[in-house]
């Protein structure tokens, strides 16, 4: 039989065990952070009924869908009835609408699953990737305090992830929308187009944005562009920014949406302090707009200070109505998403996700095959105390067994030869330092249960 | 806009948060058990290149594949190039063959992911379900000690899962194969057909199997059928079974494969005792055959004693060569799989997976909206000590807040009104018992960090 070349599908990330362990620890840290803040887990199927999934998407997204079809359906030439989820927001909307009667609101859910996009294959872009999402969904209304809780979660999470210094930038879309309205940019589509250009400020700079606003289809007046860039130019300490915005909002005839946005920004800042999120880790950034059109209030992006080129590693915002395509209930919400596969890729490329210790804590070596039963008993004792233990069940020279443990990232090896057996001791070798220690056999499990 | 009815695709399991928490705890327990025994995590993409995935399957499986195709491919009328995995074994074979040079052997991996089968939709059968697999893959050879380690893992795991009494049944395919050879059933296909009938012993009884062996295409002689049923009739304590098998193996002219199988069974029994797996939890069961044709030695099934109708909840075995379709290396292995979605479904139906406590440990109530900042500070203290804490950020009557926590399965509520604030205390209410306790505010975080 001819051999088939084994290969992972293009655009997917597949890791060796030691990298998988690093990735898994990041997933665990994120989950722990979500649970610490009282978010509840849900999981949804990898595919959705195609018509249900695609009820609201359009444009770019629609071109990137993966459709799913069983053998039978394919043979009969049917149109595929299922499609892989492309984010966790549409499945959340479907879930909340479907189970509305059984859920308690505000509904705080976390969801950590893979999503699928048929993107053009290129380095660092994935067709399958993890999203780690939290959202709080209210019924009819959702207090602004939830908008301040989100950065508190981000702060806890990214501190625990140990990816270096980071800063949460946030804004309120009402501030931009109100400004645009006050400048006479009346059509919503036109305001969205302006928003999308503004969103590129951090990438292309003020002059770049000015050019985009005045050129192309927008063709804004130079004066209008200047007014917009004046707002975007407000940077610095939150209180200074709020003061300058407050002055603008206090002017006679100020746009009410603008005034509302400034008030919300101020409230979020006050609550953030009450949530004890250190001011070193957040800023108001009036240039954050988020391209997606469903955000209506607070919007967030998060940057690793030492890796600005990475872009935002955790983004989201407030929206007015989660599931208008499925239910008449008004379901406002606020949430964020972390694209962990890409974050892991970029950290790895930057050398910031090195393979660490194995999940295995101890290797019980097989010094003398005649003592195998003793080694099994040692391992059973260790496991009984919750110590992750591997037994070298294949006979091999002891040096080779040490080398195996070292390469696998296992920190400790336990050795017991006939002499040690007779003396009632075991030797524990720390493979990171090479140090050896003789320990009474009866104390071994306790020794490691402590080290853990 | 007309509303679209939100619905999960048929044949998938979607849980409400409190059930999801129970399910997640089972997943965590299984993972912890796998790691305790030194298995390393891997994950593979949900889809594989279709030609790579289907290189070895056939028959029933091939009819149940889900094919995947991007929008572009669909529009251009291409044949789908991807397919969803239908188990974790084929992806493991592909993974090991692809990364062979980078892996250390014996390669001990665990993998907990969902798999997909386009089965006819019916109650309790799922098209998307979790498999939790471990396998140890050797290069060229793999000592028999690994066959004894597998039941040790199952024993630890099912004890921790707390699903009631269970028993691991195991056998060695060589015993059956050797017997069939010695009875002159020479063609491998015919032996497999006999094996599949034998495998139904526990379901249809000895007479049923006898009928199947003598009827249909097999049409075995009555004497041959009796010889087979005589072997299957050997039940009871392991040592008795081994003694009777030993006597058969000791006869002059005994089939060498049979002799080898009996020797392996005996070794596994001896090692199982060395692994300290209590004899109350395992038996030799010569009727366990496992229908799949890749098993070549030890085979396992696990039954919940009080729910025999559930069938095996954890099965697997030893195979000679994992990845012959991808590599010339000989990769023998041994492994097991738990179909968790079905297990969870059956346990739920039997009332054995009740919704337990929430992941949220404490609800900080909002007794007085004017004190919101104090509540945020309380929650920050609790979270800082690792206590999963939700804040009732929506103002509501306190009775309603208690009711919310109770319904959500949150065990404790913290209340602080203006009086308590003035006294420097908080009230902790245990929602399971209704008991209340006043605690100095400074001791609160320590109090819960202890309770956890």
Interface residues (C-beta under 8 A of the other chain):
Chain A: X1 X3 X4 X5 X6 X7 X8 X9 X12 X14 X15 X16 X17 X20 X21 X24 X35 X36 X37 X38 X40 X41 X42 X43 X44 X45 X46 X47 X48 X49 X51 X52 X55 X62 X63 X64 X65 X66 X67 X68 X69 X70 X71 X72 X74 X80 X82 X84 X93 X94 X95 X97 X98 X99 X102 X103 X104 X106 X108 X109 X114 X116 X118 X128 X138 X142 X143 X145 X146 X149 X152 X156 X271 X274 X275 X276 X323 X324 X325 X326 X327 X328 X358 X359 X360 X363 X372 X373 X376 X377 X380 X383 X386 X387 X388 X389 X390 X391 X393 X394 X395 X404 X407 X408
Chain B: X1 X3 X4 X5 X6 X7 X8 X9 X12 X14 X15 X16 X17 X20 X21 X24 X35 X36 X37 X38 X40 X41 X42 X43 X44 X45 X46 X47 X48 X49 X51 X52 X55 X62 X63 X64 X65 X66 X67 X68 X69 X70 X71 X72 X74 X80 X82 X84 X93 X94 X95 X97 X98 X99 X102 X103 X104 X106 X108 X109 X114 X116 X118 X128 X138 X142 X143 X145 X146 X149 X152 X156 X271 X274 X275 X276 X323 X324 X325 X326 X327 X328 X358 X359 X360 X363 X372 X373 X376 X377 X380 X383 X386 X387 X388 X389 X390 X391 X393 X394 X395 X404 X407 X408
